[in-house]
Amino acid sequence: MRSTPPRLTNRSLVVLAFIALITFISLSDNHAPSSLPRSALSFAKQRLPGFGEIGNPGRRWGGSDDGTCFAWDPHGLEEDDPPDCLRARQFRQVQKVRKANPHFDSVNRLELDRLEKCVMGAIECPPRPLIVVDWWYALRGLEGGHSGEEIWMAWVGMAVRDEGFVYIPTEHEKADFLVRELSESVHMYWLQDYKMVKCATNPRCVRPEDFTPHPDPEVGHKMHQLAKGEHGKLPLWRLFAATYWGARPLNAGGPGQNSMIDWGVTDNWSYSPLGTKWVITPFSYEGHSYLPYSMERECLQNPVIPYSERNDSILILAKRSVYFHWTDLNDVMSDSWPSLVADMKSDGYEFWTTAEAEEGFPIPEGLKKMGLMTRSNYEAMIGSAKVLLGIGKPEISPSVYTAFPSPLRFARCRGLPLVMPYMGDTPTPEGWQLYNRHQTQHGPANTIGEPWVYTYQIDDMEDLKAKIRKAMTTPIKPYVPPAMTEVGARERLRSLLYHDWEGEYKRIVAANGGS
């Protein structure tokens, strides 16, 4: 009986085809030009996207070859580099910075290592992967600082790195050095608000065509005094002001903005000559680039205490005793605290405070002083209260959502309702007045509304008592604002990182007569 040869299955055919493909690729590389080392050949085959293509956040080094870096050998001489190869220019700059050996902390040194791996094609990253931040709060965020600004910047730094960018927060001369010496890699340069103004008027910071001379020639920088190679290299559209308070009109100014009056600014001004869109803030200020942060993952790590198991306590939002004396509430409350405490006590409620007494600013009588405690005990204490009471200070803060040691770190996500004062006609005034400390305390939180946020007229003690009683007897579910979920905050970050800032810059310059 004649045997029949076995039939190849579809799976066998796929395996044979794969083996044939691998063999073909191996033979092709073996016949590569002898003048180009194999490591350099495989390096050069990776594609170099232009900046205009970065609008798609999925773009990374890799893909088909466009020819700009095909003949580049990183082991060769710099003068032999292809003139249009961006990666070659980036690589040479990184090597020079390495040779200069600037002093960095361990985290930023690791980021410099990532930048080198990026431009060598060892890891995936955007075409221009470097974001430098010249702001003390960004640097402190890396070290675990607890102020609102530090927590905001800590989350932003983590999320920026998750997008594949190299994120280096530093200060002053180090930041200037990095953006000048690594200019070919810089995607964005974020500066503390007033430093943006200094950079735009400094020819060592921005490229010559974007330099804005100071109106006073006696104090301004002189272009002709720059030595060779000293001029700035970054275009203005890569520079952004990072600020907590935004570029506010004078009638809604935040702390530290009184100096703007000396500049002769109007209600329409910006730290950037290109407008407020180049100003990054954690709040949705009108016309600014809104970059929130997420608290969702941290919230999910902390179980919510059932309402029935909580204490009948009112936790006061005031980490300093001076807050009891600096606010608009002081004039009203100075004589009313005893009766307020007595009335709430008759209902079975007590006030808690975590504030430490400061000299000259005593804590009102009748409040239970919780004292110093560990972070874990502190967080447990927050979740065990039933109401969080605002007394006018701080006027606006990320603390309402996440800050430690402020009690509000877990208020929203642990089902703790807020009772907040307003000083004007409404708890949610329109426009910039929503952020005016003379109108309301933390206007953005007030927009969430009941049952998560109750508001009371600051000079109406009966209104305050009624809102406390209502909040104490109305259980709520945990709440995370949509913009502050991981998905929502990262979407906002991507819209900032991948926006066509160069195109917008060109339109602004054209509309301004070419300057």
C-alpha positions in Angstrom: 0.0 0.0 0.0 1.5 3.3 -1.1 1.9 5.8 1.8 0.6 9.4 1.5 2.9 12.3 2.5 1.6 14.3 5.5 -0.3 17.5 4.7 1.0 20.8 6.1 -1.4 22.5 8.5 -2.0 26.3 8.4 0.0 26.5 11.6 3.0 24.7 10.0 2.9 27.1 7.0 3.0 30.1 9.3 6.0 28.7 11.2 7.9 28.0 7.9 7.1 31.5 6.6 8.4 33.1 9.8 11.7 31.1 9.6 12.2 32.1 6.0 11.7 35.8 6.9 14.2 35.7 9.7 16.8 34.0 7.4 16.3 36.7 4.8 16.8 39.5 7.3 19.9 37.9 8.6 21.4 37.5 5.1 20.5 41.1 4.3 22.4 42.4 7.3 25.4 40.2 6.6 25.7 42.0 3.3 25.5 45.5 4.8 28.2 48.0 3.6 31.5 47.3 5.4 32.0 51.0 5.9 29.1 51.2 8.4 29.2 49.1 11.6 26.2 46.9 12.1 25.3 48.6 15.4 25.3 52.0 13.6 23.3 50.5 10.7 20.5 49.2 12.9 20.6 52.6 14.8 20.4 54.6 11.6 17.5 52.5 10.3 15.2 54.1 12.9 13.0 56.9 11.6 13.4 60.5 12.7 9.9 62.2 12.9 9.8 66.0 12.6 8.3 68.1 15.4 5.2 68.7 13.3 4.4 65.0 13.6 4.3 65.0 17.4 0.6 66.0 17.3 0.0 62.2 17.5 1.0 61.1 21.0 1.6 57.6 19.7 4.6 58.8 17.7 8.0 57.7 19.0 11.4 57.0 17.7 11.2 54.1 15.3 9.3 53.1 12.2 10.3 53.5 8.6 13.5 55.4 7.7 13.2 58.9 6.2 16.9 59.1 5.4 17.9 62.0 7.6 20.0 59.9 9.9 20.8 56.9 7.7 24.6 57.5 7.4 25.1 58.6 11.0 27.6 56.8 13.1 27.6 57.9 16.8 31.1 56.4 17.1 32.4 58.7 14.4 33.4 62.3 14.4 30.9 65.1 14.9 31.9 66.8 11.7 30.9 63.7 9.8 27.3 63.8 11.2 24.6 64.3 8.6 23.6 68.0 8.9 19.8 67.3 9.0 20.0 64.5 11.6 18.4 65.8 14.8 19.3 62.8 16.8 23.0 63.3 16.0 22.8 66.9 17.3 21.0 65.8 20.4 23.5 63.0 21.1 26.5 65.4 20.7 24.9 67.9 23.1 24.3 65.2 25.7 27.9 64.1 25.5 29.1 67.6 26.1 26.8 68.1 29.1 28.1 64.8 30.5 31.7 66.0 30.0 30.8 69.3 31.8 29.6 67.0 34.7 27.0 69.4 36.2 26.0 68.5 39.8 22.6 66.9 39.9 20.7 65.0 42.6 20.3 61.3 42.0 16.8 61.6 40.4 17.8 64.2 37.8 21.0 62.3 37.1 18.9 59.3 36.2 16.8 61.5 34.0 19.9 62.6 32.2 20.7 58.9 31.7 17.3 58.4 30.2 17.8 61.3 27.8 21.0 59.7 26.6 19.3 56.3 26.1 16.5 58.1 24.3 18.6 59.8 21.7 20.6 56.6 21.2 17.4 54.8 20.3 17.7 52.4 23.3 14.3 53.4 24.7 11.1 54.9 23.2 10.5 58.6 23.6 9.2 61.7 21.7 11.4 63.3 19.1 12.2 66.2 21.5 12.0 64.5 24.8 13.2 67.0 27.4 11.1 69.1 29.7 13.0 71.4 32.0 11.2 73.1 35.0 12.8 76.1 36.7 10.6 76.3 39.8 11.4 75.5 43.5 8.1 73.8 44.0 8.7 71.4 41.2 12.0 70.5 42.8 10.4 70.1 46.2 7.7 67.9 44.7 10.4 65.3 43.9 11.4 65.3 47.6 7.9 64.7 48.8 6.8 68.2 49.8 3.3 68.7 51.1 2.2 72.1 49.9 -0.4 72.4 47.2 2.1 73.5 44.6 4.5 70.6 45.5 1.8 68.0 45.3 0.6 69.4 41.9 4.1 69.3 40.5 4.9 65.9 41.9 1.9 64.4 40.1 2.7 66.3 36.9 6.3 65.2 36.9 5.3 61.5 37.3 2.7 61.8 34.5 5.1 63.6 32.1 7.6 60.8 32.6 4.8 58.2 32.0 4.3 59.9 28.6 8.0 59.0 27.7 9.4 62.5 28.3 12.5 63.3 30.3 11.5 65.6 33.1 14.2 67.6 35.0 13.1 70.1 37.6 15.9 72.3 38.8 16.6 76.0 39.5 18.4 79.1 38.3 21.7 78.6 36.7 21.3 74.9 36.3 18.1 75.3 34.4 19.6 78.0 32.1 22.6 75.7 31.5 20.4 72.8 30.5 18.1 74.5 28.1 21.0 76.2 26.4 23.3 73.2 26.2 20.5 70.7 25.4 18.5 73.0 23.2 18.1 70.4 20.5 16.3 68.0 22.9 14.0 70.6 24.7 10.4 70.1 24.1 9.2 72.6 26.7 10.8 74.9 29.3 8.5 75.7 32.2 9.5 78.6 34.5 8.1 80.1 37.7 5.8 82.9 36.7 8.1 86.0 37.1 11.0 84.0 35.7 9.1 83.8 32.4 9.2 87.6 32.2 12.9 87.6 33.0 13.6 85.0 30.3 11.6 86.8 27.6 13.7 90.0 28.2 17.0 88.1 28.4 18.9 87.5 25.1 20.8 84.6 26.9 17.5 82.8 27.4 15.5 83.1 24.2 16.7 83.1 20.6 17.5 86.5 19.1 14.4 86.8 16.9 12.1 86.4 20.0 14.1 88.6 22.4 12.0 91.4 23.9 14.1 94.3 25.0 13.4 95.9 28.4 11.7 99.3 27.9 14.3 100.8 30.3 17.7 100.7 28.5 19.5 101.3 31.7 18.4 98.0 33.2 17.8 95.9 30.1 20.2 93.4 28.6 22.4 94.5 25.7 22.5 92.2 22.7 25.9 93.5 21.6 27.5 92.6 24.9 26.9 88.9 24.4 30.0 86.8 23.8 30.0 84.2 21.0 27.6 81.3 21.8 26.0 83.1 24.7 22.7 84.0 23.0 19.6 81.9 23.8 18.6 79.1 21.5 15.0 78.4 22.4 12.0 79.8 20.5 9.5 81.7 22.7 6.8 79.2 22.0 8.6 76.5 23.9 8.6 78.7 27.1 5.7 78.4 29.6 5.0 80.1 32.9 4.0 77.7 35.7 2.0 79.4 38.4 -0.5 78.5 41.1 -2.3 81.8 40.9 -2.4 82.6 37.2 -2.3 85.9 35.5 -5.2 87.4 37.4 -6.8 90.8 36.8 -6.0 93.2 39.6 -9.4 93.0 41.2 -9.0 89.3 41.8 -5.3 89.1 42.6 -3.7 86.3 44.6 -0.9 86.5 47.1 2.3 87.9 45.7 0.7 89.7 42.8 0.6 93.2 44.3 3.9 93.8 42.5 2.0 93.7 39.2 0.6 97.1 40.0 4.2 98.4 39.8 4.4 97.0 36.2 1.5 99.1 35.1 -0.4 96.0 34.0 -4.1 96.1 33.0 -6.8 93.5 33.5 -5.6 91.8 30.3 -2.0 90.7 30.9 0.2 87.7 30.9 3.6 86.5 32.1 4.2 85.4 28.5 4.3 87.8 25.5 2.2 85.2 23.6 -0.7 85.4 26.1 -2.2 83.5 29.0 -2.4 80.2 27.0 1.3 79.9 27.7 0.5 80.1 31.5 0.1 76.6 33.1 -2.1 76.5 36.2 -3.8 73.7 38.4 -7.1 75.6 38.2 -9.4 76.3 35.3 -8.5 80.0 35.1 -10.0 81.8 32.1 -7.8 81.7 29.0 -5.0 79.7 30.8 -3.7 76.2 30.1 -5.5 74.2 32.7 -3.3 71.3 34.0 -5.0 69.5 36.9 -3.6 66.5 38.8 -5.2 63.3 39.8 -5.9 62.0 43.3 -7.8 59.0 42.2 -5.2 56.2 42.8 -4.4 57.5 46.2 -8.1 57.7 47.1 -8.6 54.1 46.1 -5.9 53.0 48.4 -7.7 54.3 51.5 -11.0 52.6 52.5 -13.9 54.8 53.3 -15.2 54.5 56.9 -19.0 53.8 57.0 -20.9 56.9 58.0 -22.5 55.1 61.0 -19.0 54.4 62.4 -17.7 57.9 62.3 -17.5 60.4 65.2 -20.0 63.2 65.5 -17.1 65.7 64.9 -16.5 68.8 62.8 -12.9 69.1 61.6 -11.9 72.7 61.0 -9.8 73.5 57.9 -7.0 75.5 59.5 -3.5 74.1 59.9 -2.3 77.3 61.5 -3.9 79.2 64.5 -3.3 82.5 62.7 -6.1 81.5 60.2 -8.6 82.0 63.0 -7.5 85.7 63.2 -6.6 86.6 59.6 -9.9 85.9 57.9 -13.1 87.9 57.2 -14.7 85.4 59.6 -12.8 86.7 62.6 -14.9 89.8 63.1 -18.0 87.7 63.1 -16.7 84.7 64.9 -14.6 86.4 67.6 -17.8 86.9 69.7 -19.7 83.9 68.2 -17.4 81.0 68.8 -18.6 80.3 72.3 -22.3 80.2 71.3 -21.5 78.2 68.1 -19.5 75.6 70.1 -22.2 75.4 72.8 -25.1 75.0 70.2 -23.2 72.3 68.4 -22.3 70.6 71.7 -26.0 70.5 72.6 -26.6 68.6 69.4 -23.9 66.1 70.4 -21.3 67.5 68.0 -17.7 68.7 68.8 -15.1 70.7 66.9 -11.7 69.3 66.1 -8.6 71.3 65.2 -5.2 70.2 64.1 -3.8 73.8 64.3 -0.8 74.4 66.6 -1.1 77.6 68.6 1.2 80.4 67.3 2.4 83.3 69.4 -0.2 86.1 69.5 -2.8 83.9 67.8 -4.6 81.7 70.3 -6.9 78.9 69.3 -10.5 79.7 70.3 -11.9 78.1 73.4 -14.0 74.9 73.2 -12.2 73.2 70.3 -10.7 69.8 70.8 -7.0 70.0 69.9 -5.9 66.9 68.1 -2.2 67.6 68.5 0.7 66.2 66.4 0.2 62.7 65.0 1.7 60.4 62.5 0.6 60.6 58.9 -1.3 57.3 59.0 -3.1 58.4 62.2 -3.8 61.8 60.7 -5.4 60.2 57.6 -7.5 57.9 59.8 -8.7 60.9 61.9 -9.8 62.7 58.7 -11.9 59.8 57.6 -13.5 59.5 61.0 -15.0 63.0 61.0 -18.4 63.9 59.5 -17.9 67.5 58.3 -15.0 69.7 57.2 -15.5 73.4 58.1 -13.8 76.2 56.2 -13.3 79.5 58.0 -12.0 81.7 55.1 -8.3 80.7 54.9 -6.6 79.4 52.8 -8.6 81.2 50.1 -7.9 78.6 47.4 -5.8 75.6 47.4 -5.3 72.1 45.9 -5.6 71.1 49.6 -9.4 71.0 49.0 -8.7 67.8 47.1 -5.4 66.3 48.1 -2.9 68.3 50.2 -1.3 67.0 53.3 -1.2 68.0 56.1 -4.4 69.8 55.3 -7.5 67.8 56.4 -8.9 68.2 52.9 -6.6 65.6 51.4 -9.2 62.9 51.7 -12.3 65.0 52.1 -13.7 64.4 48.7 -12.7 60.8 48.2 -13.6 59.7 51.7 -17.1 61.0 51.7 -16.5 64.0 54.0 -18.7 67.0 53.1 -17.4 70.6 53.2 -19.1 73.6 54.7 -17.5 76.7 53.2 -18.0 80.5 53.7 -18.7 83.1 51.0 -18.4 86.9 51.6 -20.2 88.3 48.5 -23.7 87.9 47.1 -23.2 84.3 45.9 -20.9 81.4 46.7 -20.2 80.9 43.0 -19.6 84.3 41.4 -18.8 84.4 37.7 -15.5 84.7 36.0 -12.4 85.7 38.0 -14.5 86.6 41.0 -14.9 82.8 41.6 -11.3 82.9 42.7 -11.4 86.3 44.6 -10.6 85.7 48.3 -12.8 88.6 49.2 -15.8 86.9 47.5 -15.6 83.3 48.6 -13.3 80.6 50.0 -12.3 78.1 47.3 -14.9 79.0 44.7 -14.1 76.0 42.4 -15.1 73.6 45.2 -18.3 75.5 45.8 -19.4 74.8 42.3 -19.7 71.1 43.1 -22.7 71.9 45.3 -24.6 69.9 47.8 -24.5 67.4 49.3 -20.7 67.4 48.9 -20.1 71.2 49.5 -22.4 73.4 51.6 -22.0 77.1 51.7 -22.9 79.7 54.3 -23.0 83.5 54.3 -20.0 84.5 56.4 -21.9 87.0 58.7 -24.9 84.7 59.2 -24.3 82.4 62.2 -27.7 80.8 61.9 -27.0 79.9 58.3 -23.7 78.3 59.4 -25.4 76.3 62.1 -28.1 75.1 59.7 -25.6 74.0 57.1 -23.5 72.1 59.7 -26.5 70.3 60.9 -27.6 69.4 57.4 -24.1 68.2 56.4 -23.8 66.1 59.7 -27.0 64.2 59.0 -26.7 63.7 55.2 -24.3 60.8 54.3 -22.5 61.2 51.0 -20.6 58.9 48.6 -17.0 59.5 47.7 -16.5 62.0 44.8 -13.6 62.6 42.5 -14.1 65.6 40.1 -14.0 64.3 36.5 -11.0 66.4 35.6 -9.0 65.0 38.5 -9.5 61.3 37.7 -6.4 59.6 36.2 -8.0 59.5 32.8 -9.2 63.1 32.9 -6.0 64.7 34.2 -3.8 62.7 31.8 -6.0 63.8 28.8 -5.4 67.4 29.8 -1.7 66.8 30.1 -1.6 65.3 26.6 -3.5 68.2 25.1 -0.8 70.5 26.6 2.2 68.4 25.5 1.1 67.7 22.0 -0.6 70.9 21.0 0.7 72.7 17.9 2.3 75.5 19.9 4.6 76.5 17.0 1.7 76.9 14.6 -0.2 79.1 17.1 2.9 81.1 17.7 3.2 81.8 14.0 -0.4 82.9 13.7 0.1 85.3 16.7 3.2 86.8 15.2 1.6 87.2 11.8 -1.4 88.9 13.3 1.0 91.2 15.2 2.7 92.4 12.0 5.5 89.9 12.1 6.9 90.6 15.6 
